[in-house]
C-alpha cells in the first residue's frame, strides 16, 4: 500500500482524525485493521493516510459529505468509536474539510 493516497482531482472531502492513545493495545490493532478494510469497502471511499508518533493522525478521503456521514454511521464503525471513547483514546479531534486544490511531487 502506498503511504500517500492517490486521490482524484478535487473537489473531494478529507476526514482528519487526530488522537492521543491510552497505554496498551486492548484489541486496538485488530480493530484498526478491520476499520481500514471496512472503510475501503464503503461507497465514496477514495483513500487513507496515517501516521503515529506521540500524536496519531489519520486522514481518509471521500467523494462527498453523504459518504462521510454514511461512514460515521456504519454499525461496526460505531462500535469502534464507542471502544475508542471507553478505552483507546485519551483525547481526539475529528475535522472534516473540503479539498479544493492539490499538487504533488
C-alpha positions in Angstrom: 0.0 0.0 0.0 1.4 3.4 -1.0 1.6 5.6 2.1 0.3 8.6 0.1 -3.3 8.2 -1.1 -3.9 8.5 -4.8 -6.9 10.9 -4.9 -8.9 12.2 -7.9 -8.9 15.8 -9.0 -10.6 18.0 -6.4 -13.1 18.6 -5.0 -13.5 15.8 -2.5 -13.5 15.6 1.3 -10.9 14.8 3.9 -11.8 13.5 7.4 -8.8 14.2 9.7 -8.7 12.2 12.9 -6.1 13.3 15.4 -5.7 11.3 18.5 -3.8 10.6 21.7 -3.7 6.9 22.6 -4.0 5.3 26.1 -1.3 2.8 27.1 -1.5 -0.8 25.8 -3.3 -2.4 22.9 -6.5 -4.0 24.3 -7.6 -5.1 20.8 -6.8 -1.7 19.2 -4.5 -3.1 16.4 -7.1 -5.7 15.3 -9.9 -3.2 15.3 -7.7 -0.6 13.4 -7.1 -3.2 10.7 -10.8 -4.0 10.5 -11.7 -0.3 10.2 -9.3 0.2 7.3 -10.7 -2.8 5.5 -14.3 -1.7 6.2 -13.7 1.9 5.1 -12.1 0.7 1.9 -15.4 -1.2 1.1 -17.6 1.9 1.7 -19.1 3.8 -1.3 -17.3 7.0 -1.8 -14.1 6.0 -0.2 -11.0 7.4 -2.0 -8.0 6.5 0.2 -6.3 6.9 3.5 -3.1 8.1 5.1 -2.0 7.5 8.7 1.0 8.3 10.9 1.6 7.8 14.6 4.3 9.0 16.9 3.1 10.8 20.1 0.1 12.1 18.2 -1.8 9.9 15.7 -3.1 11.4 12.5 -5.3 9.5 10.1 -6.8 11.2 7.1 -9.4 9.5 5.0 -10.6 10.8 1.7 -14.2 10.7 0.4 -16.1 11.7 -2.7 -18.8 13.7 -0.9 -20.3 14.5 2.5 -23.0 11.8 2.2 -20.2 9.2 2.0 -18.6 10.8 5.1 -21.9 10.6 7.0 -22.5 7.0 5.9 -19.1 6.0 7.2 -19.6 7.7 10.6 -23.0 5.9 10.9 -21.7 2.4 9.9 -22.7 0.0 12.6 -19.2 -1.6 13.0 -17.6 1.8 12.9 -20.0 3.0 15.7 -18.8 0.1 17.8 -15.2 1.0 17.2 -16.0 4.6 18.1 -17.5 3.6 21.4 -14.5 1.5 22.3 -12.3 4.4 21.3 -14.2 6.6 23.8 -14.1 4.0 26.5 -10.5 2.6 26.3 -8.3 3.5 23.4 -8.1 7.3 23.3 -7.3 9.9 26.0 -8.2 12.6 23.5 -9.1 13.0 19.9 -10.5 15.5 17.4 -12.2 14.9 14.1 -12.2 17.5 11.4 -13.9 17.4 8.0 -12.6 19.6 5.2 -13.4 20.1 1.6 -10.3 19.7 -0.6 -10.4 22.3 -3.3 -6.9 22.1 -4.6 -3.9 19.8 -4.5 -0.5 19.5 -6.0 2.1 16.7 -5.8 5.8 15.8 -6.5 
